[in-house]
Amino acid sequence: MSAAPPVGKNRQVRQPLVVAATLVCAASMLGLGLWAFLDPPSFAGFVDFPPYNEHLIHDAGAFQIGIGAALLVALWLPDGLVVALTGFAVAGGLHTIAHAIDRHLGGHDSDVPSLGLLTLVALAAIAARIRRRTS
């Protein structure tokens, strides 16, 4: 089976079923991720996998939100690298926040700056890639 025929420069005809499936998957990742990130005790009660670990649930939420963001961006941008870097940047930024708010639970002093730096590296790569595509 062949891919959809190109329309214009670097654009493809959107298949409604694929778009709908992508939106459903993105909504599930974003919804569950936000729930886990914003209300870890409630989310932990729902999934029921003891022992409870607030930081682990914050991290899981951060990464689910990153996946959801990447799925949404993929519907609008044809550049797979920008899509992947966006998912990484969203997850990385939230992961950095999780380490900052969970400092009292453990971790290392280097966690927040090193995770934040990786997020900034991804954002810089996204900006460079987009600038290159538009010039």
C-alpha positions in Angstrom: 0.0 0.0 0.0 1.5 3.4 -1.0 1.5 6.6 1.0 -1.0 9.4 0.3 0.0 11.5 -2.8 1.9 14.7 -2.1 -0.1 17.9 -2.2 1.9 21.1 -2.5 5.4 21.2 -1.0 6.0 18.6 1.7 2.3 18.1 2.4 0.2 15.0 2.2 -3.5 14.5 2.1 -4.8 13.9 5.6 -6.7 10.7 6.1 -9.6 11.4 8.5 -9.3 8.0 10.3 -5.6 8.6 10.9 -6.2 12.2 12.2 -9.0 11.0 14.5 -6.9 8.1 15.8 -4.0 10.5 16.5 -6.3 12.9 18.3 -7.7 10.1 20.5 -4.2 8.9 21.3 -3.0 12.4 22.0 -6.0 13.2 24.2 -5.5 10.0 26.2 -1.8 10.7 26.8 -2.4 14.4 27.7 -5.4 13.6 29.9 -3.7 10.8 31.8 -0.4 12.6 31.9 -1.9 15.8 33.3 -3.8 13.8 35.9 -0.6 12.0 37.0 1.4 15.2 37.0 -1.1 17.4 38.8 -2.7 14.9 41.2 -0.4 12.0 41.8 -2.3 10.5 44.8 -5.5 10.3 42.9 -3.8 8.8 39.8 -1.9 6.3 42.0 -5.2 5.2 43.5 -6.7 4.7 40.0 -3.8 2.6 38.6 -3.3 0.8 42.0 0.4 -0.3 41.6 1.9 0.0 45.1 4.0 1.2 46.6 3.1 4.9 46.0 6.0 7.0 44.7 5.0 10.6 44.1 8.1 11.5 42.1 7.8 8.4 39.8 4.2 9.4 39.1 5.2 13.0 38.4 7.8 11.6 35.9 5.3 9.3 34.2 2.9 12.2 33.8 5.7 14.4 32.3 6.6 11.8 29.7 2.9 11.0 28.9 2.3 14.8 28.3 5.4 14.8 26.1 4.1 12.0 24.0 0.7 13.7 23.7 2.3 16.9 22.6 4.4 15.1 20.0 1.3 13.5 18.6 -0.5 16.8 18.3 2.5 18.6 16.7 2.8 15.7 14.2 -0.6 16.6 12.8 0.6 20.1 11.9 4.3 19.7 11.1 5.7 17.3 8.5 9.2 17.4 10.1 9.7 14.3 12.2 12.8 15.6 13.9 10.9 18.8 15.1 8.1 16.6 16.3 10.4 14.3 18.3 12.4 17.2 19.7 9.1 18.9 20.7 8.0 15.8 22.6 11.4 15.6 24.3 11.3 19.3 25.2 7.8 19.2 26.7 8.6 16.0 28.6 12.0 17.4 29.6 10.7 20.7 30.8 8.0 19.0 32.9 10.6 16.4 34.2 12.7 19.4 35.3 9.8 20.9 37.1 9.0 17.5 38.7 12.6 17.3 40.1 12.3 20.8 41.4 9.0 20.3 43.2 10.1 16.9 44.5 13.5 17.9 45.8 12.3 17.0 49.3 11.8 13.4 48.2 15.4 12.8 47.1 17.4 13.0 43.9 20.6 14.9 43.3 21.5 18.6 43.4 22.5 18.3 39.7 19.1 17.0 38.5 17.3 20.3 37.9 20.1 22.1 36.1 21.1 19.1 34.0 17.5 18.2 33.0 16.8 21.9 32.4 19.9 22.2 30.2 18.8 19.2 28.1 15.4 20.9 27.6 17.1 24.1 26.5 19.3 22.1 24.1 16.2 20.5 22.5 14.5 24.0 22.3 17.6 25.4 20.6 17.6 22.5 18.1 13.9 23.1 17.3 14.5 26.8 16.7 17.5 26.1 14.5 15.6 23.5 12.5 12.6 25.8 12.0 14.8 28.7 11.0 16.6 26.5 8.5 13.3 25.4 7.0 11.9 28.9 6.7 15.0 30.5 5.2 
